[in-house]
Amino acid sequence: MTPRLRTAGGALLSALALLVSMLAAASPAHAAVGLRVSGTDIVEANGSTFLMRGVSHPHAWYTSQTTSSLAGIKSLGANTVRVVLSGGRWPANNAADVANVVAQCKANRLICVLENHDTTGYGEQSGAITLDAAVNYWISVQSALTGQENHVVINIGNEPFGNNAVTPNWTQATTSAITRMRNAGFQHLLMMDAPNWGQDWGFTMRDTAASVFNADPQHNTVFSIHMYGVFDTAAEINAYLDAFRTARLPLVIGEFGDMHSDGNPDEDTIMAQARARGVGYIGWSWSGNGGGVEYLDMVTNFNAAALTTWGQRIFNGADGIRQTSREATIFGGTTPDTTPPTRPGTPTASAVTSTGATLTWTASTDAGGSGLAGYDVYREQGATDTRLGQSTTNSITLTGLTPSTQYQVYVRARDGAGNVSPDSALVTFTTTAGGGGGGTCTVNAATQSQWGNGYVVQVTVTNTGTAGITGWTVKFTLPAGHTLSNSWSTQTTVSGQSVTARNAAYNGSLAPNASASFGFQASRPDGDTKVPTDYTCS
């Protein structure tokens, strides 16, 4: 990903050496206090679920704007503010300054997420520091933070790795940073950003988060994904959120915008899914952006009365901050909805075809106050249950199923606070034999990008027949030594080097001459330039 400049007018100062000393001796770990992780949720000291709904404020570069900015952010409904700090890469924020920031957050009844921006793009951007050095900064301001565990979350380092390989890698460096923070006596909820400029396109955080979480003796770490151009489709957003939900690990969307130079993020899906799943989000950013990303300002010139298009969207739009934010109970806010919907009725299957079926069930009810938001439909497959679709009503028409295949399916309801019901009983049905309604299809594969040990391919499927089709299957073979890293807009299975890609629930039905597309990323040995060539479609 291309790095994003975060200050206005190129007013970055030259990076200064970070000169701090270790001020706190190692101390034994204690049980988590204050804000803390409970399952996949963040809860307050009293056990109430706290769902972050907030924005970032660039305090390190605009200290004179902080007082009015925090008041403005609160006035628009936020319950959280993420505050940019620096230990010396930019003008340093010392302990007295940090204490003042925390006091202002509390005065405005905002949970305060403090982040060290000095780590941004380490390994790729000049002047960036390591996570280890970031821990030195937190120790230098520890006096301002001790006792604030109910009000403060420590985001150890913003976007702490670029795209270059470094040693130690993200997993090792993050684990070490958490261990040092705990040994220094910090009992706060810790937030850890992903590598790849926060976007984790290489899935390092996704795949190793469990080991990092378990390395925290307090098990009080939440992971933060930044969603910009990498997350420009609903499929990519849902797949990433699904991975953390399946792993039962806590995740927040620590940054996102409505557009970006590296691609157009799907902010509608980001916000809708955050609401449906009970995931916190923090948008970037209040005001003061420069270097070509001024469009990420939510207000003009730090004026809460001058909302930009992005500001209107995140504060006042569907699934936005005004609609979904609840003030922390420590400030007197009401207790959030923690009551799940009732169990849906047993589904019944009708109109079963070779590639689809219609399911109906008795609706759930919700007594928690946030209202019933919809249903997720899953195929039971042991530990690898697959979501087949979503519905806002008590019925769904499934598409893209495999002919002559038995399906065992259940339904799970969710409410507006992200609580989920118990699973419904299973319904079992078998799709009929035959294919896609008399049509035929062709496939065209285009290599979108490639690098030393990997590549991305976009595949287009076209119905060349005279009748519509209700499902398609593409098969191809990965060259020897290649492995599939990721795919989107498709359901893939891999056997050895053979890959079978079937349509997703939303792109299987194609009229004559209509097309659908999907993509995949693969890795390969260094120096190997081969890509798959033997695509077939049926």
Summary of the structure (lengths in Angstrom):
residues: 538
radius of gyration: 24.3
end to end distance: 35.6
largest distance: 75.6
contacts: 1911
relative contact order: 0.10
helix: 23%
strand: 28%
